[in-house]
Amino acid sequence: MAGSMNEVIRLLSELNLSDDPKKQLIDLKATLMPLSASRLQGVPENLELNALFDSINSSDGEQVELAVDVLGRLLPLVRAQEVVERFSAELLRGLHHPHEKVRNLVLKQVLLCTEKDEAGIVSVITNRGLLLAVVGCLGDKTLGVVKVSTNILVKICTQNAGLNSVFSNESVTVMQDVMAISDSCRFAVYEFVVQVCLLGDMSLGVVSNSGLLDRLTEEVTTGDVLTQLNALELLTPLALNSSGMALLDQGGVIAKLQYLLSLAERDPMAALLMPGLIKFFGNVGHSRPRQMIEEYSSVVVMVLRLASGSLDFGDSTLQMVAIQTVAHIGSSPEGKFALAKFKTEIEEVLDVLGSKMRVAPTEQRVCALEALVHLFTLEVEYQTEDLTGLLEMWWASVCGMNLEKLVAIARQPFTDIHCPALGLINALANMPWGQRFICREPGLIEYILDRKTESEKPGKEAKWTIVETLVKSPSASSIFTEYHMEQLEKFYRQGPFFVEAQVEVALEEGQN
């Protein structure tokens, strides 16, 4: 062990004097790579690494990669903060290196420094040249470099001093220069900006004052459709944050989005934005359904009309997006009550879902079934009389007052339809009225308990989940017979993949 360590130190010292650094690097790599992490701990922290950094400054790609490989093994042995402070000039030079591996190596060291503690962040932000170079990496041509630089800057922004440094006039100027490089660079900066906004109200305020958030919101209503859709996608997590939503509202962004949605019926260009706009408001409705129905009821009506097909743009994909959005809004108890405010429209949607799950192209059938699972899933702790009663009325719009049509779908052998149908039965099995329907449906309990109908893992798990729901339900024992409960509990204990043992009978041949 000691011999290996001594060899590493010897080779490093010889690298300083070598006229052929590549040969020395090959020997260093060959010596280092077989050593385990524990054995590498024997290397002293005060290693002289300048010659290694110098080896990177070469037009010889093989030499550069060798130096990166060796540094990648040795740098973790030095405290990250010490790396940033001792080798700041070398790190800065590395961030401007044409080889992606060098830039990644440097950024990972800086990231380690910022992740260690507040002192590590201070080390980076007090080195203005290094910080600005990291900001500049948001415009790197390599996605991996952009991702690591984003992680570094977001981590720095968790500290007030770091936040103010990253959004100083000097840093913002660098970001603006990056944004001027290309569309992808501009949106890389926007993505970073949104991540910082989500750190808290102070971060949101600092970013807002920089003017960068205003540029992002302007992208939603200007430029080509693809740019607008990308901007919408970035604004969605901001809209899910109460302070972010308030800021967007105050800035008139939400009003502009509503206006764009209203244009869609008569403006073909505006109609191209419909999927993004629907998803945006759907996410808002999911997180704050009460606000959605009070402030954006016209949007809810449009989404419901699209889902039911009463508003038709001749694009079945758009209807599927609207159906998924309705399901997203209605997946929470508050969302179900919110949708119930639009009685006529939601009943039309439910009727369409009931029809599509039976007769439609496979993709649409799956979409309808999955949407119904979201709409009818209600955990026991939220099962008030009003809410379970509402869902029972909704089911009448889907399939009438029984499960016959749903069971017929569940019995189909196609996994992509069969399993969502079982998932919907499971959602109903969690509510007393659903359990009564299951109990009354001829042969359904026997079908659920029949393992022979399932040959694939998803189907076996789906059936077992239904049984688990019934066994754990506080109301099931008062609805199902004692015999059925015993069978359900036995099935549950045996697990989803239980196989009945085969009894083999050996027949002895008669002796002559």
N, C-alpha and C positions, 0 to 999 in steps of 0.2 A: 504493500500500500504506500509506504513512505517513498519507495523507489519511483512509483508512478507520479507522485506529487512533485518530487524533485525533478523528474524529467520534464513535467509541464513548466515548472519555473525556469529550468535551463533553456528550454526551447523559446520561451517568451523573451528571455534576456538576449538570446542569439538573434531573435527577429529584429531587434534594434540595429544590429550590425550587419545584417545579411544583405548581400547583393541579389539574392534570389529568394524574395519573401514567399513566393508560391511554394517552393520546396519546404520551407520551414512550416508554412501553414498546413501543408499535407501531413507532415509529421505530427504537428500539434493536434490536428483533428483525429488522426489515427490513435494518438495517445489518450485523448479526452473521451472519445465516443464510447469506448467500452466501460468507462468508469461509472459506477452507480452514483446516485445523488448523495448518498451517505458518504461515499469515499471522496466526493468532490468537496465536502465540507472541510477537508483538510487543507484546501488551498487558502492561503492568507488573504484577508480582505484588501490589504493595501497593494494588490497586484499592480504592476506597471502595465497598463493596457494601451498606452498612447500609440505604440508601434502597431497594435492591432487596428486601431482606428485609422492610422495612416495607411494601412494596407488596403483599406476600403477605397481610398482615393486613387483608383486605377481604372484604366480603360479596358483592362483584362477582366472579362466577366467571370471567368473561372476563379480568379484570385479574389474577386469581390465576394463571391458566394462562399468560398472557403473561410474568408475573414468573418463573414456574417455567422456562419455555422459555429466557429470557435468562440466568437463573442457571445453568441446565444447560449453557450454552455457556461461561460465564465462570468458574465454580467450578473446573473441571479445570485452569485456568491458575494456580491458587494451590495450593501444597503442601497435601496433605490434612491433615497434622498442624496446619498453620497455620490452616486453615479451622476445625478443631475448637477450637483454642485462642482464635482471634480472635473467632469468632462463636458461642461456646458458648451464650449466652443465646438467640440467634436460632434455633440448631439445636434447642434444647430446646423453644422455642415451636412450631417447625415439627412436632415429633413429636406434638403435641397438636392439630394443625390438622385441621379436618374434611375437607379435600380430600386424597384419596389421593395425588395427584401430589406434593403438598408433602411428605408423610410419606416417600414413596419417594425423593424428591430428597435429603432429609436423611440417610436411612439409607444411601444409596449413598455419600455423602461419608464417613460414619462407617466404612463397610466399607472404603473406600479407605485410610483412616487405619490401620485394624487390619491390613490386608494389607501395608502398606509395610515395617514393621519392628517390633521390640519397643518402641521409643520411642513409636510410634503407639498401640500397645495401652496403654501407660502413660498416654498423654494421655487416653484414654477412661476408664480405670478410676479415674483420680484425679478425674474429674469425676463425682461420685456421682449428681448429678441426671440427667445425660445417660445414664449407664449404666442407672439404674433405669428411665428412660423407654424405653430400648431393650428391656429385659426386659419392660416392660409391653406393648410392641408384639407380643409373642407372642400376645396376646389380640385383635389387630386383626381387624376384620371382613373385611379384604381379604387373600386368600391370598398375593398378591405381597409385601405388607408383612411378613407373618408369615415368609415364606421368607427375605427379606433379613435380618430381625432375627435369625433362627435362625443364618444364616451368620456374622453378626457375633459372636454370643455363642459359637459353637463356636470361631471363630478366636481370640477372647480366651482361651478355656479351654485353648488349646495352651500358654499360659504359666502357670507355677505361681501367680504373683501374680494373674493374670487369673482363673484357676480359683477361687481363694479369694474373689475379689471377687464373681464371679457367683453363687457359692453361699454368700455371707455370709447371716446371719440376715435382714438387711434385704432382700436380693434374693430369698431364698426366700419371704419373706412376700408380695412382689409376685407371684411365680409362683403362690402359693396363691390370691391374689386373682383372678388371671387364670383359674385353673382353675375358679373358682366361677362364672364368667360363663356358660359353656355347655359341652356335651359336646365340641364341636369345639375350643374353647379348651383344655379339659383335655387333649385328646389332642395338641394342638400342643405343649404343655409336655412331655408324655411323649416325643414324638418327639425334641425337643431334648435331653431328659435321656439318652435312649438313645444319641444321636450323641456326647454327651460321654463316656458310659461307654466307648465304643469307642476313645477316644483313648489309653487305657493304664490300667494298674493303679491309679496314683495318682488319676486322674480317677474311676475306678470306685469307689474308696474314698470320695472326697469326696462323690460323688453319693449313695452308699449312706447315708452319715452324715446327709444332708439329710432323709431320710425319703421323698423323692419316688419313689425306686425301689420302696419298699415299697407305696406307693399304687398304682403300676402293676401290680405282681404281684397285689395284691388284686383288681384289676379282672378278672383272668383267671377267678376262681372266684365272683365275685359280679356282680349286676346282670343286665341282659338279654343275650340271646345275641349281638346285634350288638356290644355293648360288649366282651363276652368275646372275640369273634373279632378285633376291632380290637386288643385288648391282646395277643392271641397273636401277631398279625402283627408288632407292635412288639418283642415279646420274642425273636422268631426270630433277628435278627442278634446279639443279646446271647448267646443260647444257642450260637452258632457260635464265640464267643470263649471260650477255655478258662477264663479267670478269671471271665467272666460266667456260664458254665455252672456253675462251682463255687459261685458265689454263689447262683444259683437253686436248686442242689441243696441247699446248706446251709440255705437259707430254706424248704425243703420245697415249693417251687413245682413241681418236676418230679414229686414224689410225688403232688401234687394233680392234676396233668395226667394222670398214669397212671390215677389213680382215676376221673377223669371219663371217660376212654376206656373203662374197664371197665364203667361204668354204661350205656354207650350201647346195649347189647343189651337192656336192660330199661326204660330211661328215655327216652321220646320227646324230652324236652327236651335231655337230654345228647346224644342222637343228632344234634341240630342242630349241635353243636360238632364233629362228626366231621371234616369237611373241614379245618378249621383245625388240629385236633389232629394229624391225619395228616400234614399239610404240615409242622407244627412238628417232629415226631419224624423225618420224612423228611429234613429239613435237617440235623438232628443226626446222623442215620445217614450222610448223605453226607459230612459233615466228620469224623466220628469213628466209623466203622463198628465198630471193635473194641469201643469202649465201649458202643455200641448193643446188640450181641449179648450182652455180658457183664452189663450192668446193666438193659437194658430189653427182654429177649428176648420177654416177653409182648406187648409192643407190636409187635415185628417179626412175630410169629405172627399177630396180629390184622390187620395191614396185608396180609400175604400171603394170608390167608383172604378178606379183602375183595376183593383183586385177582383171586383165582381164582373168586370167586362162591360159595365154600362158606359164607361168612358174608354173608347177604343182607338188606339193610334195605329192599329194594324200590326202590332208587334207583340207576339205572345211572350217574348222574353221580358218585356216591360211589365206585363201582367204578373209573371212569376216574381219579379222583383217586388212588386206591390204586395203580393200575397206574403212573401217572406217578411216584408216590413210590418204588415198587420200582425203577423205572428210574433215578431220581435217586440212590438208594443204590448201585445196581449199576453206576453209570457209572465208578467208579474201580476199580483192581485190588483194593484192600483191600475195597471194597464187594462185589465179586463173591465173594471168599472168604467174606465175612460171610454173604451170602445162601446160599452153599453149605452152611452149617452147618444150614440148615433144608431138608434134601434133599427130603423129601416135599412140603412146601408150595411150594417154588420150582418143582419139576417140574410141579405142578398149575397154577401161574401160567403157565409156559411153554407148557403144552398149551393153555390158554385163549387165550393170545396168538396161537398158531399158528392156532387156529380163528377168532378174531375178525379176523385180518388177511385171511382169505379170505371169511368170511360174517358180516357184521354191518352195521349202518348206517354210512355213510361216515365220520362223525366218529369212531366207535369203531374202524374199520379203520385210520384214520390214527393214532389214539392208540396202537394195538397195534404198528403198524410203527415208529413213532418210539421207543416203549419198547424194542423189540428192537434198534434201532440203538444205543441207549445201552448195553444189556446186552452186546452183542457187539462193541463197539468196544474194541480193545486195541492200543495203540501197540507198535511193534516192541521198544522197550527194556524193556517189561514182559512180553514173551512167554516166560515160563518154561514148561517142559514141563507142570508141574502146572496152570497157568492155561489154556494153550491146550487141554489135554486136558479140563479142566472145561467149557470153552465148546463143545467138540465134543460132549460128552455132553448138554449143554443143547440143542444144535441138534437132536439126535435127538428130544427132547421136543417141539420146535416143529414140525418138518417131516419127521422121519425122517432117513435118511442120504443125502439128495440135495437138489437145489435146484428140483426140478420145480414144486412149488406156488408157490414164491417167484417164479420166472421167469414163470409164468402171470400173476401179479399185475403184475409189472414190465412186461409187454407190453400191459397195458390202457392205453387212450388218455387216461384221466382224470388230469390233472396232479397233483391232490391226493393220489392213491394211487400213481400211477406213479413220482413222484420219491422218496417215502419208501422205496418198494420198491428202487429203484436205490441209495438210500443204504444200505440193509441189505446189498445185494450188495457194495457198497464196503467195509462193515465186515468182511464175510467174506473179501474179497479181500486183506485185510492179514495173514491168517494162513495158514500152509502148508496146513492141512487144508481151509480154505475155498477156497484156490486149486486144490486137487485136485478139489473138488466142481465148481468152475467149469469146469475143464479137461474133466471127464467129462460135464458136462451137454450133451447134443446141441444144437448150434447156438447155444450161449450166447455164445461168443467172437465168432462172426460177427454176432450181434445187437448186442453191445456196440460192435462196429466199424462197424455200419451207421448212418451219419449220417442216412439218409433217414427213419428212424422218428421223428426229433425235429424238430418245427417250432417249438418254443418254447425260450426261453433257459434256464429251469431244467432242462429235460430234457437239452439239449446239455451244460450244465455238469456235470450229474450223471453222464452217461456218460464225459465226459472225466476226471472225478475218479476213476472206477473204473480207467480206463486209467493215470492218473498213479500210483495206488496200486500197480498191478501192475508198472509199469516201474521204480518206485523200490524195490520189495520185494527184499530180499536172497535170498529163496528162489524167486522166480518163475521165474528162468532155468533152474532144475533141474526144474521141474514142467511148464512149457509147451514146446512144440516151438520150434525155432529160427525156423521160419516165423512162428508166432504172435507170438513176441517181436519180430520185425522189424516186423510189422504194427502191434503195439501201440506200439512206439517211434515209428513214422512218424505214427500218429494223435496221439500225445502231442506231437510236435514241431509238428504242424500247428495245434494249439490247439483249443479247444472249438467255435469258430465257422467253421472252415474249410469252404469250399464248392468243390467240384470245378469247374474251369473247363469251360464248355460249348463244345464244338467245333462251329463253324458251317461248313457247307459251302455255298459259293456255286456255283450252277449257271449257267453261261453259256448264254444262249439262242442257239440256232443262228441264224446270219445267213441271210437269204433270198438 
